[in-house]
Amino acid sequence: MQMMVETALEVKIEGDRANANEIFDAVSKAVVEVGNRLALAAVEEYQKTIVETLCSASGRVAKKGLGRHEVKGGEGEWCRCRRFKRAGYWSETRALRSDLFRTEFRPAMVACLLCGKRLTPVLDALELEAYQSVTEQLLRKVMEAVADTSYRRGSSQLGVLAEVPVAKSTGHRWAASVELPVSQGKAEPFLGADGTGFKRQPGQKGEVRLVLEMGENGRVRPLGVWAGTDWEDISRDVEKRLKGQPSLLVSDGERELENWLGRLTQDSVRGHWHVRRGAGYALWQDGEGLAQRKAIGRRLGEILAIEIPDEDIEMVSEDDKKALRERIKTAEEQIGKLVEEFEGKGYKKAATFLSNARAKLFSHLALWLSTGIVAPRTSSIVENFIRELVRRLKKIGWNWSDEGATRMGRVVMLRRYDAEAWQAYWRKRLNLQGRCAIEVVRFDARRVA
């Protein structure tokens, strides 16, 4: 199909005085108005062409890809007929909007001459569901806005910057409908995992959990987000996606997490910030006062403060490596003495906590000494991600279901941490094949007064 569209625009500058802002503002409004009308004209002419083709005597070649349908009343049985007659229009109009334009039209129907089934062929041709009112372009813009900020701010951002007013509840519903594919591992050396609570339907507390694949120099690739799923099932899912065995699991030390995800890695390391925080909480449970808890926290921080040298492993001498091993040994002994001190004072919870954490405090240093791979010693990367995720799971109109929280988690995950996968998903979903092109063939501007 080919069509020519001619339009005339009148430009008025009152008193021959207007600044650049006024001119560009007027141009923007005119572009939207012309765009709306052009979109409507293109859809209506496209619909006429489709109906004329289906209702003509043309053979199957001309009608290829159009009019395929199941036999009326026969589910799963395809009709062989490709001859149709006009069958009027929908009684109501169909509204459709993209990120820039919006239009309304009445879809035309045709009826099969063999089985009598009525079809709306333009919807199939436009790749639209029966009552779909939003294009994939607008959906993508909304998803990017809510993934980059909160729902509340994201909806406002769309209205102000993109002139696309979208209600917060609408954005919530759209996000919950986007089913992004799961990510596959790329043989990175570290796994990071964490979980936190969120408001869940119907007014209950839910648990959302995530797993990241991490490389050296801060590379992060999300492996998945799960809501209402225990670590045992998550570990089985992650195991299928991994390529090889990661060297280290970085986490806050949650027992179930380490038990199940830890089996997928060669070793695990406890986040040092969590160790100090957990020890302080255990001391509080044992009845220790604030001042003493802070003093013990400082002691523990000094023990854990062992850094990997700035030089590359090949540049570090064997004597330096030996000295580092001695420091690690000394730190482990100091941790042991601290455990004994807790036991002597009757601090059973603190002693148990620190004793359980002891074996996993310096795994990142042992890995560096043996392989030269620099591993993170804190789980801050994972915590930052889950904090961003939870900000987007706050109640907007209603609480999230586990399924909706999982889908929203994938949206945030891919948008923020896997740009390649995000772009690939939308390229496939938009299905842009260059089948429609609009070219300005003539543009004349002249002053009339």
ZIMOHU-V995405 format. One record per backbone hydrogen bond with DSSP energy under -1.0 kcal/mol. CO is the residue of the C=O (numbers start at 1). NH is the residue of the N-H. Records with the same first field share a line. If there is no record, write none. Layout:
CO = NH ; NH
This chain:
13 = 16
14 = 17
19 = 23
20 = 24
21 = 25
22 = 26
23 = 27
24 = 28
25 = 29
26 = 30
27 = 31
28 = 32
29 = 33
30 = 34
31 = 35
32 = 36
33 = 37
34 = 38
35 = 39
36 = 40
37 = 41
38 = 42
39 = 43
40 = 44
41 = 45
42 = 46
43 = 47
44 = 48
45 = 49
46 = 50
47 = 51
48 = 52
49 = 53
50 = 54
51 = 55
54 = 84
59 = 63
61 = 64
63 = 66
69 = 79
71 = 74
74 = 77
77 = 71
83 = 113
85 = 111
88 = 109
94 = 105
96 = 103
97 = 135
101 = 98
103 = 96
105 = 94
107 = 90
109 = 87
110 = 119
111 = 85
112 = 116
117 = 112
119 = 110
120 = 123
121 = 125
122 = 126
123 = 128
129 = 132
133 = 97
135 = 139
136 = 140
137 = 141
138 = 142
139 = 143
140 = 144
141 = 145
142 = 146
143 = 147
144 = 148
145 = 149
150 = 154
151 = 155
152 = 156
153 = 157
154 = 158
155 = 159
156 = 160
157 = 161
158 = 162 ; 164
167 = 171
168 = 172
169 = 173
170 = 174
171 = 175
172 = 176
174 = 177
175 = 178
189 = 247 ; 248
190 = 214
191 = 250
192 = 212
194 = 210
196 = 208
198 = 206
199 = 400
200 = 204
204 = 200
206 = 198
207 = 228
208 = 196
209 = 226
210 = 194
211 = 223 ; 224
212 = 192
213 = 221
214 = 190
216 = 219
219 = 215
221 = 213
224 = 211
226 = 209
230 = 234
231 = 235
232 = 236
233 = 237
234 = 238
235 = 239
236 = 240
238 = 242
241 = 185
246 = 266
248 = 191
249 = 269
250 = 193
251 = 271
254 = 258
255 = 259
256 = 260
257 = 261
258 = 262
261 = 264
262 = 265
267 = 249
269 = 251
271 = 275
272 = 276
273 = 277
274 = 278
275 = 279
276 = 280
277 = 281
278 = 282
279 = 283
280 = 284
281 = 285
282 = 286
283 = 288
284 = 287
289 = 293
290 = 294
291 = 295
292 = 296
293 = 297
294 = 298
295 = 299
296 = 300
297 = 301
298 = 302
299 = 303
300 = 304
304 = 306
312 = 315
317 = 321
318 = 322
319 = 323
320 = 324
321 = 325
322 = 326
323 = 327
324 = 328
325 = 329
326 = 330
327 = 331
328 = 332
329 = 333
330 = 334
331 = 335
332 = 336
333 = 337
334 = 338
335 = 339
336 = 340
337 = 341
338 = 342
339 = 343
340 = 344
341 = 345
342 = 347
343 = 346
346 = 348
347 = 351
348 = 352
349 = 353
350 = 354
351 = 355
352 = 356
353 = 357
354 = 358
357 = 360
358 = 361
360 = 270
362 = 366
363 = 367
364 = 368
365 = 369
366 = 370
367 = 371
368 = 372
377 = 272
379 = 383
380 = 384
381 = 385
382 = 386
383 = 387
384 = 388
385 = 389
386 = 390
387 = 391
389 = 392
390 = 393
398 = 396
400 = 201
401 = 405
402 = 406
403 = 407
404 = 408
405 = 409
406 = 410
407 = 411
408 = 412
409 = 413
410 = 414
411 = 415
412 = 416
413 = 417
414 = 418
418 = 422
419 = 423
420 = 424
421 = 425
422 = 426
423 = 427
424 = 428
425 = 429
426 = 430
427 = 431
